[in-house]
C-alpha cells in the first residue's frame, strides 16, 4: 500500500481508430504533474487491423516506459452511428487488453463524468476541458489535437475520483477531527 507521498503514475486514454489521445500524470499527495501527453495518428493506415496493432503497441510502450499504477479510459458514448461505435469499441478493447495483459488495472469513465470531474460541467466543450487542464496541470501550450487533452482528462478524472482514498478506512469524530488529522488538505 502506498502512502500519500509516494508518486503515482496514471495513464489516461481517449481511444480512437483515427486519432488516439493519451496523457500521463504523476500524483504526489494531491499535487498533479503532467508527465507526457500526445496523440497517435492512425489515418494514414487504411487497414483497420493494422490500426489496432499500432494502438496496442503504443499502449504497451507507454506502460513499459512510465509504469503506471492504472489506466483510465474514456468509455464510448452512444450518440454515434453503429459503425463508429464498433470501431471505437475495438480501439477501446485493444487499449484495455494491452493494459490488463501487462497487469495494469483499468478504470472506465463516461465522457460526461470526465467533463464533470474536470470542469464541474458534464456538458463542457473540449476547449473548456483543455483550458481547465492547463490550469490544473500547469502546462501552457495547448496540444495540436484536443484528443491529447481528452486522454489527459481521463487520467486527471481518475485521480479526482479516487483522491480521498488515502483517508479510506479512517474514521473521524467530526469535521474538527478531520481538519486536525489532515492539515495539508485545508486552505
C-alpha positions in Angstrom: 0.0 0.0 0.0 1.5 3.4 -1.0 1.4 6.4 1.2 0.4 10.0 0.2 4.0 10.9 -0.6 4.7 8.1 -3.0 4.3 9.2 -6.6 1.5 7.5 -8.5 1.5 7.4 -12.3 -1.8 7.3 -14.1 -2.2 6.7 -17.8 -5.3 8.3 -19.4 -6.5 7.2 -22.9 -9.0 8.7 -25.3 -9.4 5.7 -27.7 -9.9 6.2 -31.4 -9.2 4.5 -34.6 -8.2 7.7 -36.5 -6.6 9.6 -33.6 -5.9 8.1 -30.1 -5.1 10.6 -27.4 -3.2 9.9 -24.2 -2.0 11.7 -21.1 0.2 10.6 -18.3 0.2 12.3 -14.9 2.3 11.8 -11.7 0.4 12.4 -8.5 2.2 13.0 -5.2 -0.3 13.7 -2.4 -2.8 16.0 -4.1 -0.2 17.6 -6.5 -0.7 16.7 -10.1 2.3 16.9 -12.5 1.9 16.4 -16.3 4.5 13.8 -17.4 3.5 13.4 -21.1 0.6 13.7 -23.5 0.2 13.2 -27.2 -1.7 11.6 -30.0 -1.2 8.6 -32.2 -2.1 9.4 -35.8 -3.7 6.4 -37.5 -5.5 7.9 -40.5 -2.6 7.0 -42.9 -3.1 3.3 -42.2 -6.1 2.1 -44.3 -6.1 -1.4 -42.7 -8.3 -1.4 -39.6 -6.4 -4.3 -38.1 -3.1 -2.5 -38.6 -4.5 0.5 -36.7 -5.5 -1.8 -33.8 -2.0 -3.3 -33.8 -0.4 0.2 -33.6 -2.8 1.2 -30.8 -1.8 -1.9 -28.8 1.9 -1.4 -29.4 1.6 2.3 -28.3 -0.3 1.4 -25.1 2.2 -1.3 -24.2 5.1 1.1 -25.0 3.6 3.8 -22.7 3.1 1.2 -19.9 6.7 -0.1 -20.2 8.1 3.5 -20.3 6.1 5.0 -17.5 5.0 2.1 -15.4 1.5 3.4 -14.5 -0.4 2.1 -11.5 -3.6 2.1 -13.6 -5.1 3.1 -16.9 -8.1 5.4 -17.0 -10.0 5.2 -20.3 -12.9 7.2 -21.8 -15.9 5.0 -22.5 -17.6 5.4 -25.8 -20.8 7.3 -25.8 -23.9 6.2 -27.7 -24.6 9.2 -29.9 -22.6 7.9 -32.9 -23.6 5.6 -35.7 -23.3 1.9 -35.3 -20.2 1.6 -37.5 -18.4 4.3 -35.5 -19.3 2.6 -32.2 -18.0 -0.7 -33.4 -14.7 0.8 -34.5 -14.4 2.8 -31.2 -15.2 -0.3 -29.2 -12.5 -2.2 -30.9 -9.9 0.5 -30.2 -11.1 0.7 -26.5 -10.9 -3.1 -26.2 -7.3 -3.1 -27.5 -6.3 -0.5 -25.0 -8.0 -2.4 -22.2 -6.4 -5.7 -23.2 -2.9 -4.1 -23.6 -3.2 -2.7 -20.0 -4.6 -5.9 -18.5 -2.1 -8.2 -20.1 0.6 -6.0 -18.5 -1.1 -6.3 -15.1 -2.3 -2.6 -15.1 -5.8 -2.2 -13.8 -8.3 -0.3 -15.9 -10.9 2.2 -14.9 -13.6 3.5 -17.3 -15.4 6.8 -17.2 -18.1 8.2 -19.4 -17.3 11.4 -21.3 -19.9 13.3 -19.2 -18.3 12.1 -15.9 -14.8 13.1 -17.1 -16.0 16.6 -18.1 -17.9 17.0 -14.8 -14.8 16.0 -12.9 -12.5 18.4 -14.7 -14.8 21.5 -15.2 -17.8 20.9 -12.9 -20.0 20.8 -16.1 -20.7 17.5 -17.7 -21.6 19.3 -21.0 -18.4 21.3 -21.2 -16.7 21.7 -24.6 -13.4 20.0 -25.4 -11.8 23.5 -25.4 -13.2 24.2 -21.9 -11.8 20.9 -20.6 -8.4 21.7 -22.2 -8.3 25.2 -20.6 -9.1 23.8 -17.2 -6.4 21.1 -17.6 -3.9 23.8 -18.4 -4.6 25.3 -15.0 -4.7 22.0 -13.1 -1.5 20.5 -14.6 0.4 23.7 -15.2 1.2 23.5 -18.9 0.9 26.4 -21.3 0.9 25.0 -24.8 -2.4 23.7 -26.0 -1.8 20.5 -27.9 -2.5 20.5 -31.7 -5.2 17.9 -31.2 -7.8 18.0 -28.4 -7.6 14.2 -28.3 -4.4 14.6 -26.2 -6.2 16.6 -23.6 -9.1 14.2 -23.7 -6.6 11.4 -22.8 -5.1 13.6 -20.1 -8.6 14.4 -18.7 -9.3 10.7 -18.3 -6.2 10.4 -16.1 -7.0 13.5 -14.0 -10.6 12.4 -13.7 -9.4 9.1 -12.2 -7.3 10.9 -9.7 -10.1 13.2 -8.7 -12.5 10.2 -8.3 -10.0 8.5 -6.0 -8.2 11.3 -4.3 -9.8 10.7 -0.9 -8.6 7.0 -0.9 -5.8 7.9 1.5 -8.5 8.6 4.1 -10.4 5.4 3.3 -11.0 3.3 6.3 -10.1 6.1 8.7 -12.9 7.2 11.0 -13.2 10.8 12.1 -15.3 12.0 15.0 -16.3 15.2 13.1 -15.0 18.0 10.9 -12.6 19.3 13.6 -11.0 15.8 13.9 -10.7 15.6 10.1 -9.0 19.0 9.9 -6.7 18.2 12.8 -5.6 15.0 11.1 -5.4 16.5 7.5 -3.8 20.0 7.8 -2.5 19.9 4.2 -6.0 19.4 2.7 -7.4 22.6 4.1 -6.5 26.0 2.5 
